[in-house]
């Protein structure tokens, strides 16, 4: 029997954006895999059915009734739709192109399925698995868990291990929990607003211009960290955030603290560790290095700012949209800046008798941020920065962050 549940916090703001732009594909997530070896399509489809039975998100739709939105959750056992077809000429390049085309097809949020799965058979020794989902149902952490569970279900069907025996809270259960905690979540909202309002989105000459957001204006990659926390408890994430804050304040047209966002998994409740849902939340912080004369002082200041932002981790970011971060339709000169530490996501599939290669995710062409900092590891031990600009006009921030860090040392 189909049951109903309220929307999760993240689904609420996605529905707002959908109402204005139903053809938008910014929140479509797609990934492709190549299977080499004697594949068994029937077993793969059965494993996908088990996956759907285990996770509500794969059998949930969003529906509107007289202006009110809710989740409509089909029961376990509801057939999970998988499209299978023969594609004898498909190779990695055409498979990636097909993945990208699927990612570019809008989902119908009002009643439509929010997962698409295709199995493209090349021959008896090769196939491609392409999965597309709407962000309303999953996030990066969920994708990892889905791949892990798909691996276990397939192995169980091959008689190599047991199926997962626990049932994690579903996306409907999560929405009900959020509604029950609404008052507690709302209580610190005013303090959060006050903390964020102390900073402003940075403005860089020629970088904003009120242009429509069509992808990251630039992406800064810092390599050379070994991924370890230093003796003072300062993580590579804090070090990278410190570098970015310093660089932004050097070029910002506005005085004072800068507003920077960073993702938080939303899984601090251990009970949600195995759940599939869009739980991640963007935290907005006020970051300022004014008066910090040494690198250790700067790191401690940023660490303090991060901990302050984390104290508001349960408050949805869209509750603060009037303070900035208005989304893809913002036409101001404000730069939306995000720090994304490279996650140790493991989206690999390891299925018996098969060699599986990930072709990666479809690239986003409608990113909600203008400038993204990605922190990654490299064995060289050298800190470097690289700008990859997708806008026609490069911002005057083509700088190496290393001199900025050296100035603080």
ROVO-510344 format. One record per residue: y, x, z of N, C-alpha, C, O in turn. Coordinates in steps of 0.001 Angstrom, whole numbers, plus 500000, padded with zeros to 6 digits. Atoms other than C-alpha are relative to their C-alpha. Example, Ala and Ser with C-alpha at 12.3 -4.5 7.8 and 13.67 -1.06 7.14 Angstrom:
<nodes>
498810500890500000495500512300507800501200500900500000501181501936500665 498810499180499940498940513670507140501090499230500730502198499739500899 
</nodes>
This chain:
<nodes>
498802500844500000500000500000500000501244500876500000501350501814500791 498744499244500073503427501330499052500857499716501230501012498564501635 499119500149498849505716501949502018501393500511499653501574501253498687 498626499580500217509453502476502249500494500818501189500037500649502319 499363499180498969511530505002504180501438500235499563501740500168498372 498622499686500389515240505826504304500062501319499243499076502054499182 499790498720500667516662508720502310500168501105501035500692500869502124 499677498840499176516710512181503828501475500339499810502123499826498898 498595499602500121520114513777504375500283500618498637501286500292498004 499769499352501284519755515929501276499897499020498840500629499149497859 500094501002501054518666512974499156501262499154499916501632498693498836 498783500820500002521806511102500198501081500613499122501719499902498346 498943499430500836524164513609498596499557500166498559500385500114497650 500478499926501371521929514051495555500160498655499287500467498617498095 499803501327500578522080510295494978501471499786499656501776499170498635 498575500126500308525890510450495153500328500709498691501056500173497855 499746499262501234525941513088492437499328499309498821499896499267497730 500725500678501070523366511186490383500762498765499531500804498476498335 499270501216500368525460508006490489501139500308499033501451499498498161 498891499613500878528332509874488796499519500642498712500157500505497668 500484499240501156526221511991486424498475499871499894497752500810500227 501456500199500050522747510506485807499279500922499016498060501069499099 500636499107500968522120512945482926500008501457500449499531502327499720 499878498620499531522770516055484999498625500576500347497780499900500932 501291499345499764519906518538485210500118501195500937499207502020501009 499770498841499129521370520990487734498964500107501100498758501193501643 500922499999498861518755520002490316498548499856499552497689499430500326 501376499961500491515663520253488128499405501385500240500035502398499937 500695498743499706513176522933489199498732500056499165497912499140499220 501168499902500877510574524150486715499415501404500052500149502390500128 500698498714499989507968526922486736498784499897499078498213498819498912 501141499982500919505222527961484300499048501126500369499466502181500845 501049499016499755501935529829484687499101500106498768498899499129498048 501015499791501034499487531341482192498654500249500668498548501110501542 501346499833499488495770531017482973499160500699498928499089500225497794 500905499301500906493398533519481338498606500009500618498439500313501799 501374500068499525489634533123481616499400498640499678500067497782499099 500692501270500249487102530300481414500565498947500947500107498800502081 499333500979499142489322527549482742499235498678500029498476498349499118 500635501305499803488150524188484037501130498996500237501611498836501358 498857500913499905490835521603483294499719498856500963500612498430501696 500334501135499129488995518824485133500150500384501469500687499609502261 499860499553498612488806520860488362501461500210500361501872499896501478 498576499815499737492480521779488059500681498654500230501512498534501131 499420501333499812493409518094487687499574499398501340500376498752502015 500460500507498697491279517192490709500744500694501141501101500052502128 499257499271498970492999519920492750501425499476500100501970499366501198 498648500568499993496381518507491724500001498623500663500963498269501346 500098501299499338495213515048492857499899500171501514500551499449502269 500067499711498563494231516461496248501373500406500539501755500010501640 498670499557499584497663518092496428500922498806500177501682498746501144 499178501204499904499350514744495777499593499155501211500447498598501901 500460500772498842497182513037498398500479500618501310500722499905502283 499598499297498773498197515662500960501501499913500244501935499832501393 498542499923499853501956515668500286500679498753499425500585498473498230 499311501216500424504004512470500157501001500254498877501199499396498017 498927499737500960506708514157498077499531499849498557500331499502497688 500502500074501369504454514187494990499733498574499550499501498337498365 500245501396500357503970510414495103501104499084500538500866497921500866 498842500747499503507437509305496219501020499828498894501285500755498129 498903500295500916510123507653494116501193499525500805501049499069501940 498793500552499395513684506732494943500346498710499271500336498669498040 499708501292500621514625503107494336501241499385500616501538499567501796 498773500661499575517808501095494536499787498493499956499276497953498976 500096501452499930517897497471495633501300499458500570501598499642501750 498701500571499607521263495691495748500909501060500621501559500839501643 499107498932499564523083498981496142499475500862501122500126501835501503 500584499231498904520820500285498900498834500835499469497925500315498822 501050499092500462518646503323498191498977500234501105499308500238502291 501065499696499050515319504054499835498911500790499271498876500831498041 501176499347500550512183506111499319498854498993499917498615498224500848 501180500841500193509167504284497930498795500922499867498678501665498893 501085499024499877505987506129498899498669499326499689498248498410500395 501318500522500351502683505392497177498952500569500950499136501663501485 501026499532499056499513505706499289499174501141499411499138501320498194 500955499004500509497062508620499063498960499331499122498544498202499384 500943500581500943494664508068496208500662499431498765499988499156497773 499279500435501196497368506882493820499842501064498920500127502233499180 500219498990501046496551508596490499501245500838499739502336500306499533 498910499068500258498708511668489991500002500321498509499023500836497971 499950499866501451499859511815486402500122501453499576501029502163500010 499971498667500599499093515035484530499831499831498497498878499196498046 500083500060501461499745515362480801499227501212499507499601502351499787 500807498921500569497086517406479006500037499907498478499836498833497911 500041500000501455497335518420475383499663501392499498499839502388500200 500402498737500626496111521118473036501179500602499253501834499931498456 498879499282500625498671523711471932499490501360499536499807502376500155 500664498759500412496722526351469991500952501133499621500547502295499640 499064498955500412499852528229468860500919500448501147501788501297500943 499096499663498900501494528462472288499751501424500491498606501849500641 500067498682499382502269531936473644501004500033501146501613499011501461 499117499927498836504335533197476578501422499569499659502061498857500434 498627500315500379507625532882474704500182498503499761501156497909500221 499857501433500264507003529348473479499723499176501258500293498099501433 500244500699498733505614528327476874501255500019500868501612499006501468 498754499918499227508787529583478582501063499098499390501831498460500111 499048500895500645510845527731475986499702498543500294500619497750500507 500390501374499674508870524541476619500352499678501448500844498590501747 499592500177498594509376524996480372501488499725500102501904498824500831 498552500171499934513118525314479818500430498648499432501355498022499950 499670501320500553513207522191477631499656498892500990500412497933501146 500361500998498996511349520222480296501002499995501148501352498938501672 498992499918498941513818521490482891501313499365499573502094498923500416 498771500586500511516606520221480653499931498511499753500902497923499277 500129501445500152515277516654480567500346499316501317499696499587502327 499604500647498742517015514451483165498870499161500590498071498571499863 500901500906499296514934512666485764500710498663500198501924498615500395 499488501314499641515395508951486268499785499819501497498672499541501943 500162500068498547516086508862489988499749498585500490499156498401501553 500189501377499567516081505071490165498645499492499521498545498808498502 501330500532500268512358504378490170499086500893499206497893500606499106 500832499139500827511131507221487972499229501015500816499636501341501931 500723498926499306508522509824488949500857501255500034501593501539499089 499142498834499802510140512998490275499214501303499917499721502366500276 500820498828500317507295515387489400499438499822498594499009498733498212 500641499999501311506103516300485925499056501196499946499447502310500292 500970498915500119502969518362485327499363499924498619498892498867498198 500642499917501307501681519491481944498993501146499991499262502232500504 501001498966500261498518521411481084499919500163498483499553499229497769 499987499715501433498792523042477653498838500944499695498875502120500055 501198499206500292495410524260476395500177500730498670500390500107497630 499929499197501215495566527117473900498610500117499376498434499880498181 501402499925500416491793527676473680499151499968501261499657499671502343 500886500066498826488794527877475988500264501128500991499751501100502109 499730498845499142490111531138477446501442500063500484501799500975501231 498598499916499582493794530332477938500618498601500057500382497756499194 499173501197499921496041527523479125501279500333500744501384501371501397 498734499873499272499552527091480489500175498772500885499948497641500454 499685501066499051500443525033483548501504500008500225502069501022500636 498544500103499861504047523820483647500311498852500945499891497718500718 499652500996498991505437521975486655501507499897500135502206500903500249 498573500272499861508859520375486913500190498970501099499452497987501171 499728500934498906510304518633489960501497499861500187502271500744499816 498597500173499643513600517203491084500216500511501424499364500354502299 499683499396498706515291518931494004499982498975501137499876499354502303 500023501037498962515352515593495859498692500006500771498618499459501872 501321500028499380511684516187496680499584501332500613498874501339501619 500469498712499496511217519930497225501120501028499967502166500818499352 499120498833500064512971523247497808499109501229499795497903501095499586 500767498787500244511910526890497418498884500210501000497798500662500639 501036499854498974510018526921500696498842499039499713497678499398499885 501042500977500326508140523767499647499134500473498835497913500313498850 500745499544501176507175525280496298498935501009500396497819500986499875 500969499019499530505490528151498084498813499312500659497663499674500413 501077500686499302503504525803500263499130499189499039497914499114499214 500779500750500980502468523645497322499047500918499233497899500552498981 500868499067500719501119526677495470498856500480500894497725500633500433 501053499587499073499217527805498562498948498900500153497750499179500164 500940501105499835497675524359498998499206499742498724498019499421498787 500724500175501251496807524064495306498885501045499880497784500742499421 501008498938499999494985527398495603498819499618500886497667499800500493 501065500349499053493011526144498618499190498800499518497967498781499659 500733501169500497492139522779497072499086500387498850497948499922498791 500824499577501135490866524423493877498778500782500504497655500563500049 501099499213499445488786526907495885498987499095500705497781499327500629 500903500934499316487369524035497958499148499239499000497964499008499242 500763500713501026486345522169494814498952500895499354497965500413498800 500983499040500501484540525340493745498978500372501072498104501206500833 500944499753498929482678525344497070500217501293500756499308501780501428 499742498696499383484364528513498341500669499900501364500602500847502147 499382500201498682486286527102501321500233498515500191499989497715499288 499756501409499704487239523843502998501406499600499562502309500433499488 498670500518500270490142521650502005500852500103501273500299500055502371 499139500039498804493166521854504362499731498717500777499681497633500196 500408501165499221492314519531507233501135499350500772500934498294501372 498886500632499300495746518845508710500862499243499004500864499553497812 499078500764500839498253516345507359501416500264500481501811499744501524 498640499686499547501807517717507563500909498782499883500641497897499071 499055501110500140504724515325508094500486499881498562500836500879497931 499566500236501362505663513744504781501502499815499914502200499779500927 498562500097500202509087513344503266500571498703500572501735498653500971 499559501228499351509271509767504525500076500149501506501009499661502142 499980499736498558508366510867508048501229500817500386501853500570501418 498845499138499723511087513513507876501284499188499994502151499394500844 498803500845500058513702510931506860500135499151501265501232498988501800 499952500812498775512766508734509818500398500849501199501147500390502060 499607499100498909513062511718512171501492500288499951502161500308500984 498579499704500132516492512525510794500849498810500437501877498984501092 499257501188499583517657508945511287499985499847501516500985499448502114 500109500122498547516402508987514876500907500999500723501331500759501853 499174498963499385518430512159515541501439499979499495502194500922499731 498681500042500636521570511026513708501127500213500999502063500964500723 498932499872499012523690510723516844500096501429500517501194501965500669 500002498625499495522639514143518136500508500974498946501216501928499270 499533499128501072523256515753514748501497499857499794502178500837499493 498573500255500231526703514136514472500883500539501110502067500792500889 499180499636498835527850515218517933500820501274499801502004501272500139 499202498783500158528892518813517036500789500057498685501337501105498342 499359499971501319530385517779513663501458500425500089501916501224499272 498581499662499896533995518025514827500195501491500272501112502110499730 499901498562499729533433521526516203499687500805498734500314501831498473 500352499334501266531802522525512898501173499941499029501524500943498405 498859500164500906534711521137510900501137500933500411501781501548499561 498918499136499517537170523035513082499690501462499680500581502211499281 500363498610500272535239526294512663500151500324498516500667501385498164 499939499757501438535003525952508865501442499932499487501813500675498579 498625500167500483538625524836508445500869501218500285501968501331499740 499233498775499743539790528185509825499975500941498801500797501853498708 500121499152501183538700529754506523500279499173498751500291497942498792 499788500671501274539416528953502893499129500671498936498812501857499028 500712499393501117537454529449499704500905501053499361502091500797499152 499154498946500565538666532736498188500488499638498605499870498848497892 499457500147501357540812532822495074500233501395499446500879502233500074 499915498701500657540595535745492684500747499821498682500459498866497960 499258500173501252543025536263489768499068499822498810498134500601498619 500713500293501249541639534764486533498547499580500202497824499397499223 501411500318499774538341533874488178499741498510500113498644498050499794 500221501437499827538845530185488912500508499226498805499734498857497922 499386500651501145541262528514486540499649498542499835499918497965498782 500326501407500104539994525036487275499000499679498912498988498563498394 500961500225501070537196525447484760498803499208500513498453499248501693 501218500709499616534165523221484716498905500998500301498720501980499582 501036499077499590531312524877486499498767499830499137498163498758499109 501143500058500884528561525703484049498977501065500315498060501285499523 500908498920499632526755528510485853500755501015500824501982500955500900 499319499005499172527486531454488127501011500795499182500701501288498097 498995499178500658530710533189487184499552501446500002499735502164499019 500507498637499898529176536417488378498928500047501073498898499218501983 501051499814499003526189537618490326499990501462500412499865502350499570 499990498646499455526320540678492557498648500275500632498169499502501462 501304499623499462523057542426493334500142501305500764500595502306500208 499983498789499187522838544939496160498562500453500197497733499697500704 501332499453499821519771547166496137500061501221500903501126501802501111 500051498780499210518654549979498350499648499776501449499316500725502159 500428500254498643517941548241501619498477500024500069497804499610499125 501452499976499867514433548764502916499472498715500629498275498589500884 500431501287499480514375545236504314499797499973501503499352498965502050 500233499949498557514260546358507933501287499758500772502386500050500301 498884500196499082516496545390510801500304501312500703499388502039501088 499665498727499365518427548286512310499821499912501511499439498868502039 500253499914498556518272549379515950500880499055500798500570498756501951 499101500922499304521133547039516862499729498539499651500500497651500013 500340501373500340519429543971515472500744499464498796500762498252498580 499244500420501177521547543886512296499065499976498788498498501006498424 500906500154501137519547542566509336500684500402498699501912500468498643 499407499743501315520038543495505667500888498852499522501883499082498835 499171501143500361521396539956505191501402500142500574502387499908499874 498690499832499367524203540646507669500751501167499371501967501099499191 499339498861500638524900544020506067500577499612498634501708499970498305 499496500430501299525195542470502615501158499037500127502121499119499365 498915500945499768527357539650503926501268500718500435502373500327500059 498851499205499567529610542206505582500670500666498792501895500659498678 499460499361501199530017544084502277500750498996499138501836499288498638 499371501018500829530810540870500410501311499523500619502307499359499914 498771500436499331533353539737503000501108501009499803502244500648499496 498993498949500155535132543073502825500545500032498574501754500139498368 499566499975501392535203543036499015500874498802499667501899498952499001 499216501200500288536471539442498849501389500078500622502376499690499996 498691499934499343539246540085501352500903501054499368502122501001499526 499183499016500711540376543078499294500703499365498804501813499767498453 499487500566501243540954540889496226500519498579500137501108498045499197 499636501391499823541630537456497695501515499805499910502283500587500471 498578500328500082544982535897496821500493499309501265501698499200501493 499648500704498772544892534037500134499723500895501200498741501637501220 500212499229498776545262535628503544499038499268500929498844498057500823 500823500601498965542884535054506412498521500001499679498093500599498692 501456500013500164539163534368506765499588499349498684500292498491498151 500541500587501228537050533555503707498804499128500346498070499390501299 501097500941499787534583530702503467498844500392499091499004500478497874 501188499587500734531078531743502417498828499147500481498704498867501673 501177500776499652527880529708502321498737500849499952498687501865499259 501314499352500082524301530787502921498927498963500352499178498045501133 501044501006499791520993528895502903499257500187501314499082501304501801 500838499994498803518985527969505971498814499091499710498985498004499159 501218500661500466515376526840505584499831498577500519499160497766499882 500178501333499445515627523768507802498610499764500558498177498621500706 501384500109499518512151524511509154499841500634501379498788501188501693 500113499422498662512923525640512692499079499180500901498662499658501956 501033500767499312510649522819513874498647500446499446498362500197498275 501294499502500513507159524417513616499135498914499380498281499201498542 500788501107500523505720520988512877500243499781498512499419499174497827 499638500208501406507470521059509476499623501185499115499928501189497922 500266498764500731506174524475508428499208499754498720499434500428497715 500853500247501164503606523025506008500464498817499166499769498422498230 499533501191500709505685520080504776500647500354498673501224501430498513 499314499879501284506913519638501219501144499001499982500929497789500004 498802500843500010510469518317501152501197500909499749501100502129499881 498758499253500139514025519375500404500640500042501387501412499159501757 499510499851498637514815520617503916501107501037500112501872501029501077 499019498918499924516992523629503120501419499434500077501728498405499476 498622500438499812520631523312504129500928501189499764500615502315500149 498991498957500171523700525288503094500931499994501205501553498979501519 499076499863498883525642526553506079501287500641499504501251501595498726 498702499447500357529346527232505671500544500765501194500548500266502319 499497499160498919530850530049507688501395500511499707501825500588498557 498678499374500074534262531533508391499821501477500305499396501837501403 500272498573499872534138535312507844501298500792499834502067500577498897 498736499271499977536915537753508638499756501392500581499158501540501647 500124498623499520537021541540508976501354500608500349501463501823500514 498691499479499625540703541846509814499925500674501363499409500098502320 499955499270498740541185544461512520498756500798500304498721501528501295 501222499225499766537688545915512227500147501357499310500271501420498087 499685498676500545538136549657511754498769500853499717498870501856499010 501215499216500238534554550925511758498913499088499483498968497872499667 501121500759500532531357549843510062499226499281501099498915498103500924 500691500726498931529558549043513364500800498805500521500231497751500807 499184501121499544532506546895514465499960498850498993499881497681499371 500037501025501038532485545070511130498675499243500025498655498019499900 501303500641499949528750544398511367499882499044501183499345497944501052 500070500863498825529059543002514861500850498748499811500462497666500251 499142501155500255531922540731513769499294498998499088499312497795499351 500706500889500918529886539338510865498795499364500673498503498189500451 501140500554499253526840538921513108500451498831500864499761497815500943 499467501077499164528968536812515450500319498770499162500025497646499568 499666501117500876530225534674512563498738499285499515498715498057499423 501255500590500462526662534135511308499380499137501106498924498022500849 500599500756498900525431533035514732500778498717500268500193497697500632 499214501225499828528318530578514993499611498966498953499439497790499273 500393500935501055527395529044511635498611499430500263498382498239500052 501367500458499739523712528851512618499934498958501112498990498169501163 500001500999498930524619526798515673500213498586499450499994497604500158 499779501304500628525485523978513220498972499722498904499236498938497993 500945500034501113522352524298511092499425498625499714498902498406498621 500551501330500235521301520659511505500974499067499300500589497971498894 498983500868500601524542519269510055499991500185498485500191501304498013 500032499870501463524276518533506309501332500509499453502398500088499902 498785499403500560526753520535504242500881498959499322502103499107499305 499178500960500734527854517474502267500910499198500936501841498542500467 499087500650499068529430516061505437501351500714500054502323500168500575 498768499220499973532074518763504985500579500205498597501364501130498384 499554499791501370532727518337501268501508499929499848502067500558498950 498538500095500115536358517422501858500677501314500374501869501489500120 499434498697499644536848520975503195499684501057498937499950502241499144 500392499058501046535593522566499990498572499758499597497933498853500134 501370500144500484532271522947498185499768498577499496498850497883499934 500065501370500487532832519742496262498968499821498900498772498705498419 501043500145500991530097520488493765500441500371498604501460501033498407 499810499592501381529938520828490020501284499463499383501731499984498361 498818500615500594533002518664489392501306500488500606502369499939500314 498790499438499423535450520731491406500797500712498905500250501553498191 499162499386501031538369521728489142501076500906500611502032501273499928 499002499148499359540299523841491652499722501451499665498725501769499016 500179498563500175540728527609491588499160500608501125498933501818501150 500804499482498901538628527902494731498670500519499480498031499895498633 501301499441500352535590530135494379498961499576501039499160499760502240 501098500334499119532355528812495827499078501218500041498460501579499040 500716498733499843530637531918497195498774499778500870498847499125501911 501271500201499311527016532041498319499291501337500159499303502165499247 500848498835499777524850534750499844498553499522500006498196498613500755 501396500410500106521181534477498907499128501216500254498894502000499334 500932498886499770518888536988500612498719499751499237498189498640499239 501223500162500796515887537615498401498864499582500914498509500295501853 501056500520499148513132535516499883498648500589499592498423500946498436 501354499541500280509556536649500164499126498816499598498005498660500082 500791501126500472508431533501498386498789500513499226498895501418498398 501213499661500724504887533767497171499563498760499230498885497887499771 500345501140500826504501531321494302498783500304499127498555499646498113 501153499607500806501360533014493026498862499003500181498726498363501224 501229500787499964498189531119492202498822500958499848498810501802498952 501196499164500075494833532777492851498803499056499965498340498579501001 501100500946500173492047530628491440498740500739499540498832501672498743 501249499288500307488373531675491164499750500129498499499848499150497760 500380499758501381487424533250487842501141500020499010500908500076497803 498848500072500892490957533155486447501008501091500335501202501436501501 498859499110499823493732535663485941501247499180499692501422498688498577 498844500892500138496992533813486490501280500815500079501475501613500996 498721499299500081500409535113485515501132498993500054501141498022499297 498836500875499931503657533455486528501003500400498922501334501576498776 498936499772500974506198533106483733501370499755500613502391499847499931 498728500151499291508856532400486344500587498608499868500021497718499234 499309501281499986511287529578486849500964499890498828501404500895498270 498988500237501026513577528012484296501360500412500549501672500093501696 498676499604499518517084529524484539500925498802500138500866497856499352 499041501086499780519817527298485906501240500236499152501768501346499101 498762499916500778522750526570483620501125499197500631502220499108500077 498998500833499330524604524349486083500023500334501485499898499445502327 500006499577498602524781526381489288501197499414500738502268499233500158 498940500607499205526849524896492098500914501043500627501865500690501324 499141498953499444528351528260493045500562500846498878499994500917497788 499347499147500986530684530597491217499574501448500131499483502166499136 500324498607499758529673533868492810498851500065500991498941499528502095 501184499921499148526266534667494256499678501458500301499654502296499400 500442498677499578525260537740496235498511499931500291498072499153501138 501439499923499756521561538557496072499692501354500610500095502386500073 500355498768499309520189541148498488498520500253499767497681499404500067 501380499685500328517019542867497400499666501406500466500547502143500908 500439498691499538514986545952498232499750500927498820499405500472497729 500293498989501013514613549172496255499600501281500704500157501605501752 500487498803499316512763552392497086500965501175499946500767502172500640 499120498849500190515655554611496023500839500316501227501244501460501432 499157499782498839517595554131499224501467500138499653502261500589500478 498604499897500430520831553986497229500581498602499914499984497708499315 499324501284500043523246551121497696500813499929498720501623500815498447 499255500129501250524595549890494391500349498548499774499817497662500443 499647501372500332526181546820492901500107499872498495500571500780497807 499984500249501426525868545303489474500558498605499763500134497640500399 499451501312500347527926542499487973499371499521498709499345500247497716 500473500649501218526323540164485475500860498762499807500682497763500504 499030501069500167529071537921484185499574499060498893499278499497497780 500362500984500999528251534703482377501221499280499463501115498532498491 498778500623500497531847533569481952500580500856498875500296502050498784 499421499268501120533814534541478861501052500991500471501345501968499782 498956499131499479536472536153481015499526500633501301499288499926502280 500498499325498800535363538768483540501067499997501080502236500256500793 499022499921498914537026538555486948500328501455500301499491502332500086 499633498610499702538924541669488042499354500475501290500027501004502175 500722499570498808536229542379490627498844500901499617497870501007500361 501073499109500416534094544826488668500079501268500826500635502278500397 499869498905499055533749547117491605498639500398500533497693499611500534 501183499552499284531133549179493299500290499826501484501300500315501991 499738500299498594530794548008496879499880501238500871500408501273501982 500231498816499170529751551443498081501294500628500500501359500952501686 498742499466499461533356552804498290500589499109501105501175499600502069 499479500881498963534299549731500271499275500214501323499891500214502389 500757499744498780531513550383502732500359501361500580500475501515501796 499660498656499522532388554071502916501343500005500718501551500766501663 498681500052499361535958553170503817499913499504501429500766499816502260 500174500511498633534655551382506894499199500946500876499250500860502103 500916499130499233532205554092507912500748500962500899500127501756501606 
</nodes>
